[in-house]
């Protein structure tokens, strides 16, 4: 059974082209991908991740709110006992913020121009099958 990945757009950011490209690349590589759509709250993203029993959550932000939104998703997953779901992110994220995101529990950050093959390989290596999958 293929690993399930949730691709989500937290916050008010309406730019989803990159998220859709990553979702398509993961789907083409054999992952089962759930795309949340635009304007999702961290609570909605975590609820979907738990309900869909995903192995990974990919977050995309272009609005500058990545530190608070990504961190909130990681914290909520931990609060749900789902901290085994790996969280990765992308979007317009200053290189100076990457270390802080990693400190907060985001496993990897991919910025514009990252080849989708690199993202797919990273997810394949780092996402783990959840119980029953």
Secondary structure, 3 states (H helix, E strand, C coil): CCCEEEEECECCCCCCHHHHHHHHHHHHCCCEEEECCCCECHHHHHHHHHHHCCCEEEEEECCCCHHHHHHHHHHHHHHCCCCCCEEEEEECCCHHHHHHHHHCCCCEEEECCCCHHHHHHHHHHHCCCCCCC
